[in-house]
Amino acid sequence: MMPARYFHQVSQVAIDQLAHNLPQSVLISGPDGIGLSSAAEYITSKLKVQPLVILPERDEKVDLEKGTITVDRIRSLYDYTRGKTDTMRVVIIDYAERMRQTAQNAFLKLLEEPTPQTHYILLTHAPQLLLPTIRSRVEAHELRTITKAQSEALLDELDIKDQRQRAQLMFIAGGLPAELSRLAQDEAYFASRSEIVRDAREFLQATPYKRLLVAEKYRDDRPGTLTLLDDTAKLLSQNLSPKDASSLVVKIDNLLNAYQRIEQNGNVRLILADIVLQ
């Protein structure tokens, strides 16, 4: 579990309040790498409760990349939550946005018919994918990214001393503590993310021909394309200055628009090519 000091101060206050008085249903959201599962673990450890954790599955095995949460898995909670108990029960649904439509409808029934001593913690990187009727019945909290000082302290704890590496890690992680830890501890993952950052610089600064080559490289990689666009936008943001702020803001807006279109299943190759030609 991530140390408590690696939550943003505002988020830490909210998490402590939840650990002191957990609502019947709460939704905790934030970008991938913010530490949602660490927040849930922190809350349940303070409450001294062993939670039931539900994760996406594929072929009856946990699969965080392509798995889903099925209606049958949610319906299995009906029996679990109906038994009488004098102790607190906490159900954590991680990657809650992976609940299929039928699963969300089944979960809505649980929210509408709460049972004593049963609490739900929904964790999601995409709360907008949950039914409005679910979002209206939960207490929502969005975790904030940690400060530069907290990122530096985490790198100290991870024993990362090289200043160039620290700068790279902090840029890629962007204030996401779980992502920062993974990058520092997983060399293969760090190498793959560093390659995307290099491609983002090429996509931003190279000739149109070379930028089209980058676009072609990512044509069949939707998740990688989203990361590429995010990194490109971060590189642009670093260069914002009063002199050329207006033109850079337009470019960032174009990148964010492209991100949303690709996220909504738009054609990756055509959208990237459109950015190059703008």
Helices and strands as residue ranges (DSSP letters): G 4-6, H 9-20, E 25-29, H 36-47, E 52-54, E 57-58, E 61-62, H 71-82, E 89-93, G 96-98, H 101-112, E 118-124, G 127-129, H 132-135, E 139-142, H 148-157, H 163-173, H 177-185, H 187-205, H 208-217, H 222-238, H 245-263, H 268-277
